[in-house]
Amino acid sequence: MSATPTPTAPQSDDTEEKVNLNPRQQLRRVIQGDLSSVRVILGLVLIAVIFQVQESRFLSAENLTNLMLQITTIGLISVGIVYVLLLGEIDLSVGAVSGLGGAVMVVLNVKHGWNPYLAIAAAIAVGAAIGCVQGFLFSKFAVPSFVVPLAGLLTWQGALLQVLGKTGSLNVTDSKITGLANIFYSHTTGWIIAIVCIVAYGLVLAIGFRRRVAAGLGDRNPAPQIVRFVLVAAITIGAVYVFNESRGVPLAVLILLGFVIGMEYVVQKTTFGRHVFAVGGNDEAARRAGIRVNGVRVAVFTIAGSMAAIGGIMAASRLFAVNQNSGGNELLLLAIAGPVIAGTSLFGGRGSVWTALLGALVIGSISNGMDLLGLASPIKYMVTGGVLLLAVLVDAVAKQQRQTRGRA
């Protein structure tokens, strides 16, 4: 009797190894995608230097705060896209779903007088239902994954126009909705939030380190955890300082970080997350191992639809309105491009939810910098497309390198 295949194990971008690697080996790992977050951070530093030299306002506290607000919508949508990419699939409808989600919320609240929280819940439910239906059709009838969402792209754009009606545009006036993207906490509250986050992260690291040591699964040297803690603490303190120099810590950024951290925990630490990686790595092996492959696919597309609607809600909150162009323009491209640029593989089974945030930062920084320089739209589109193409090429080369390394 043959042994049951073991599903592919989750692969993080920054896999820890017990061996010490020399600088040349570390560089090779960066190129191959094993340390893609390092590659992205270096890219962000380069982008910042280039635009700061050209325009001194780029690194100002006001502009950096605006940048973080601008990437909130893209980042939230990208969180769901990461899950789809981990399956090796694509969802081309998330832009239209985000616009429809925002429109449903605003119409229910403005035209029908719904409580804002009920309107928000209804919008998310619509996004989840759309994702569930698309995931079911894709899984049940074995239709190529891009076909169903492509049809959805057109369908949900039409639904957006139908929901908005003849007005074509609606302004958001409820403070509970507009506050999602326009509330800024005081300096004192910002520092309290920073301290709580740093202490919580330190406790998570300490508890995880003790458990690994007790189970004999890790090195007893705490230095890597200490370095990680210091880096996160420094980034947190620096971010709060910058925000306080402007208008204070934005609620929108906390919402984005909350979803990124929560969804990263799900994909890395839960059985469902391991199943997502397994299906993305080898769906046939996952099926033979007893994983309900179709169920995982439906759940993932449901998550993508929900996150798209949440992104649309945040966009409506930030812009104080929804209209016929909500969820359109380059939003779909940017939401997909961000995670790929930051290291989530288009081929499935490899990536991290953190790439949603890092990728949004890269895309947002380039767009923001070009806006400050007053570059024309054609140039902006060509530059963004070039960055995406470069990221895809790097991903393809990294996959080839890993395959070569695996055969060696």
C-alpha positions in Angstrom: 0.0 0.0 0.0 1.5 3.3 -1.1 2.3 6.0 1.4 0.1 9.1 1.5 1.9 12.1 0.0 2.8 14.9 2.4 1.5 18.3 1.4 4.0 21.0 0.6 5.1 22.8 3.8 4.6 26.5 4.1 7.5 28.5 2.7 8.2 31.9 4.2 10.2 34.5 2.4 12.7 34.6 5.2 13.3 31.0 6.1 15.6 30.5 9.0 18.5 28.2 8.5 20.8 26.7 11.1 23.9 27.1 9.0 25.8 30.4 8.8 25.9 31.8 5.3 28.7 33.9 4.0 27.9 37.2 2.2 28.0 35.6 -1.3 25.5 32.9 -0.2 23.3 35.6 1.3 23.3 37.6 -1.9 22.4 34.4 -3.9 19.5 33.8 -1.5 18.3 37.4 -2.0 18.4 36.9 -5.8 16.6 33.6 -5.6 13.8 35.1 -3.5 14.5 33.5 -0.2 15.2 36.9 1.4 12.8 38.9 -0.8 11.9 41.3 2.0 15.5 42.4 2.2 15.4 43.0 -1.5 12.2 45.1 -1.2 13.6 47.1 1.7 16.7 48.0 -0.2 14.5 49.0 -3.1 12.4 51.3 -0.9 15.6 52.9 0.3 16.8 53.4 -3.3 13.4 54.9 -4.2 13.4 57.2 -1.3 16.9 58.5 -2.1 16.1 59.1 -5.8 12.9 61.0 -5.1 14.3 62.9 -2.2 17.2 64.2 -4.3 14.7 65.3 -7.0 12.1 66.7 -4.5 12.9 67.6 -0.9 9.3 67.2 0.2 9.3 63.4 -0.5 10.5 62.5 3.0 8.6 65.2 4.8 6.3 64.0 7.6 3.3 65.3 5.8 4.0 63.5 2.6 4.9 60.2 4.3 1.6 60.4 6.2 -0.3 61.0 3.0 1.6 58.2 1.4 0.5 55.7 4.1 -3.1 56.9 3.7 -2.9 56.5 -0.1 -1.7 52.9 0.1 -4.4 51.7 2.6 -6.9 50.7 -0.1 -4.3 49.0 -2.3 -2.8 47.2 0.8 -6.1 45.9 2.0 -7.1 44.5 -1.4 -3.6 43.0 -1.8 -4.0 41.1 1.5 -6.8 39.0 -0.2 -4.8 38.9 -3.5 -1.8 37.3 -1.6 -4.1 34.3 -0.6 -5.1 33.9 -4.2 -1.6 34.1 -5.4 -0.5 31.4 -2.9 -2.9 29.1 -4.7 -1.2 30.0 -8.0 -4.4 31.6 -9.2 -5.4 35.2 -10.0 -8.5 37.3 -9.3 -9.2 40.0 -11.9 -12.4 41.2 -10.3 -11.1 42.7 -7.0 -11.1 46.2 -8.3 -14.7 46.1 -9.4 -15.7 44.3 -6.2 -14.0 47.1 -4.2 -16.0 49.7 -6.0 -19.2 47.8 -5.6 -18.6 47.2 -1.9 -18.0 50.9 -1.3 -21.1 51.8 -3.3 -23.3 49.3 -1.4 -22.2 50.8 1.9 -22.8 54.4 0.9 -26.2 53.8 -0.8 -27.5 51.9 2.2 -26.3 54.6 4.6 -27.1 57.7 2.6 -30.2 56.7 0.6 -31.8 54.1 2.9 -30.7 55.5 6.3 -29.0 52.3 7.5 -26.8 52.4 10.6 -23.2 52.9 9.3 -21.9 49.7 10.9 -24.7 47.7 9.4 -24.0 49.3 6.0 -20.3 48.4 6.4 -21.2 44.8 7.4 -23.5 44.5 4.4 -20.8 45.7 2.0 -18.3 43.2 3.3 -21.0 40.4 3.1 -21.6 41.4 -0.6 -17.8 41.1 -1.3 -17.7 37.7 0.5 -20.7 36.4 -1.4 -19.1 37.4 -4.7 -15.8 35.8 -3.8 -17.6 32.6 -2.7 -19.6 32.3 -5.9 -16.6 32.9 -8.1 -14.5 30.4 -6.1 -17.3 27.8 -6.4 -17.7 28.2 -10.1 -13.9 28.0 -10.6 -13.5 24.9 -8.4 -16.7 23.1 -9.4 -16.4 23.4 -13.1 -12.6 23.4 -13.4 -12.8 26.7 -15.4 -9.4 28.5 -15.6 -9.2 30.8 -12.6 -8.8 34.0 -14.5 -11.9 33.4 -16.7 -14.6 33.6 -13.9 -13.2 36.7 -12.2 -12.7 38.3 -15.7 -16.4 37.8 -16.3 -17.0 39.1 -12.8 -14.9 42.2 -13.6 -17.5 43.2 -16.2 -20.5 42.0 -14.2 -19.6 43.9 -11.0 -18.8 47.0 -12.9 -22.3 46.9 -14.2 -23.7 46.2 -10.7 -21.8 49.3 -9.5 -23.6 51.4 -12.1 -26.9 49.8 -11.2 -26.4 50.4 -7.4 -25.5 54.1 -7.9 -28.4 54.7 -10.2 -28.8 57.9 -12.2 -26.9 60.1 -9.7 -23.6 58.4 -10.6 -22.0 59.8 -7.5 -22.8 59.9 -3.8 -21.1 61.9 -1.0 -20.4 60.3 2.3 -21.4 62.4 5.3 -21.6 60.0 8.2 -18.7 60.7 10.6 -18.5 57.0 11.6 -17.7 56.1 8.0 -15.5 59.0 7.0 -13.6 58.6 10.3 -12.2 55.3 9.2 -9.7 57.0 7.0 -9.7 60.5 8.5 -9.2 60.0 12.3 -5.8 60.8 13.7 -4.8 60.0 17.2 -3.1 62.5 19.6 0.6 62.4 20.2 0.2 60.8 23.6 -2.2 58.1 22.3 0.3 57.4 19.4 3.1 56.8 21.8 0.9 54.5 24.0 0.0 52.5 20.9 3.7 52.2 20.0 4.6 51.0 23.5 1.8 48.5 23.6 2.8 47.1 20.1 6.5 46.9 21.1 5.8 45.1 24.4 3.3 42.7 22.7 5.8 41.9 19.9 8.5 41.3 22.5 6.3 38.9 24.4 5.3 37.0 21.2 9.0 36.6 20.3 10.0 35.5 23.9 7.1 32.9 24.1 7.8 31.6 20.7 11.6 31.3 21.4 10.9 29.4 24.7 8.6 27.0 23.0 11.0 26.2 20.1 13.8 25.7 22.5 11.7 23.4 24.8 10.7 21.4 21.7 14.3 21.2 20.5 13.3 22.9 17.2 15.5 25.9 17.2 18.9 27.4 18.1 19.3 28.4 21.8 21.0 31.6 20.8 18.5 34.4 21.4 20.5 36.9 19.3 18.3 36.7 16.1 15.2 37.4 18.2 16.9 40.3 19.9 17.9 41.8 16.6 14.4 41.3 15.2 12.9 43.0 18.3 15.2 46.0 18.1 14.5 46.5 14.4 10.7 46.3 14.8 10.9 48.6 17.9 13.0 51.1 15.9 10.6 51.1 13.0 7.6 51.5 15.2 9.2 54.4 17.1 10.3 56.1 13.9 6.8 55.7 12.3 5.0 57.2 15.3 7.5 60.1 15.4 6.9 60.8 11.7 3.1 60.6 12.2 3.2 62.9 15.2 5.2 65.4 13.2 2.2 65.6 10.9 -1.3 64.9 12.1 -0.9 62.0 14.4 -1.2 58.2 14.0 -3.9 57.5 11.4 -6.6 55.0 12.3 -6.5 53.8 8.6 -2.9 52.6 9.1 -3.7 50.7 12.2 -6.6 49.0 10.3 -4.2 48.0 7.5 -1.6 46.7 9.9 -4.2 44.8 11.9 -5.4 42.9 8.8 -1.9 42.2 7.6 -0.8 40.8 11.0 -4.0 38.9 11.5 -4.1 37.3 8.0 -0.3 36.6 8.2 -1.0 34.7 11.4 -3.8 32.7 9.7 -1.7 31.7 6.8 1.5 30.9 8.8 0.2 29.4 12.0 -3.1 27.7 11.3 -4.2 24.4 9.6 -6.1 26.4 7.0 -2.9 28.4 6.2 -0.9 25.2 5.8 -3.6 23.8 3.5 -3.4 27.0 1.3 0.3 26.5 0.9 -0.1 22.8 0.2 -2.8 23.4 -2.5 -0.6 26.1 -4.1 2.5 23.9 -4.0 0.9 20.8 -5.4 -2.9 20.4 -5.5 -2.8 16.8 -6.5 -0.6 15.8 -3.6 -2.8 17.9 -1.3 -5.9 16.1 -2.5 -4.3 12.7 -1.9 -3.3 13.9 1.6 -7.0 14.4 2.4 -7.2 18.2 2.0 -10.5 19.4 0.6 -8.9 21.3 -2.3 -12.1 22.8 -3.6 -13.1 24.0 -0.2 -9.8 25.7 0.3 -10.1 27.4 -3.1 -13.6 28.7 -2.3 -12.5 30.0 1.1 -9.6 31.8 -0.5 -11.7 33.5 -3.1 -14.2 34.4 -0.4 -11.4 36.1 1.6 -10.2 37.9 -1.5 -13.8 39.2 -2.1 -14.1 40.3 1.5 -10.8 42.2 1.5 -11.7 43.9 -1.8 -14.9 45.2 -0.3 -13.0 46.4 2.8 -10.6 48.2 0.5 -13.5 49.8 -1.2 -15.0 50.9 2.1 -11.7 52.6 3.1 -11.5 54.3 -0.3 -14.9 55.7 0.0 -14.0 56.9 3.5 -10.9 58.6 2.4 -12.4 60.3 -0.6 -15.8 61.1 1.1 -17.6 59.7 -1.9 -18.2 56.9 -4.4 -18.8 57.3 -8.1 -18.9 55.3 -11.3 -15.1 55.2 -11.4 -14.7 53.7 -7.9 -12.5 50.6 -8.0 -11.4 51.4 -11.6 -8.4 52.9 -13.2 -5.1 51.2 -12.2 -6.4 49.9 -8.8 -6.6 46.2 -10.0 -3.1 46.3 -11.5 -1.5 47.9 -8.4 -3.3 45.5 -6.0 -1.9 42.5 -7.9 1.5 44.1 -8.7 2.3 45.0 -5.1 2.6 41.5 -3.6 4.4 40.2 -6.7 7.0 43.0 -6.5 7.5 42.2 -2.8 8.1 38.5 -3.4 4.9 36.5 -3.4 5.2 34.1 -6.3 2.8 34.1 -9.2 3.4 30.4 -9.4 1.8 29.6 -6.1 3.0 28.0 -2.8 5.4 30.8 -1.8 4.8 34.2 -0.2 3.8 36.2 2.8 0.9 38.5 3.6 3.6 41.1 4.6 4.2 41.4 0.9 0.8 43.2 0.6 2.1 46.0 2.8 5.7 46.1 1.4 4.4 45.9 -2.2 1.9 48.7 -1.6 4.7 50.8 -0.1 6.9 50.3 -3.2 4.0 51.0 -5.7 2.7 53.9 -3.6 6.2 55.5 -3.2 6.8 55.4 -6.9 3.4 56.9 -7.7 3.7 59.5 -4.9 7.2 60.5 -6.0 6.1 60.9 -9.6 3.1 63.0 -8.6 5.4 65.3 -6.6 7.7 65.6 -9.7 4.6 66.4 -11.8 5.2 63.6 -14.3 2.6 63.0 -17.0 0.2 60.0 -16.6 1.6 58.1 -19.6 5.1 58.1 -18.0 3.6 57.0 -14.7 1.8 54.1 -16.3 4.9 53.0 -18.2 7.1 53.2 -15.1 4.6 51.2 -13.0 4.3 48.6 -15.8 8.1 48.4 -16.1 8.4 47.8 -12.3 5.8 45.0 -12.5 7.5 43.4 -15.5 10.8 43.5 -13.6 9.2 41.9 -10.6 7.7 39.1 -12.7 11.0 38.4 -14.4 12.8 38.3 -11.0 10.1 35.8 -9.8 10.6 33.6 -12.8 14.4 33.6 -12.5 14.1 32.9 -8.8 11.8 29.9 -9.5 14.3 28.6 -12.1 17.1 29.0 -9.5 15.2 27.1 -6.9 14.4 24.3 -9.3 18.0 24.0 -10.3 19.1 24.0 -6.6 16.5 21.3 -5.9 17.8 19.1 -8.7 21.4 19.6 -7.6 
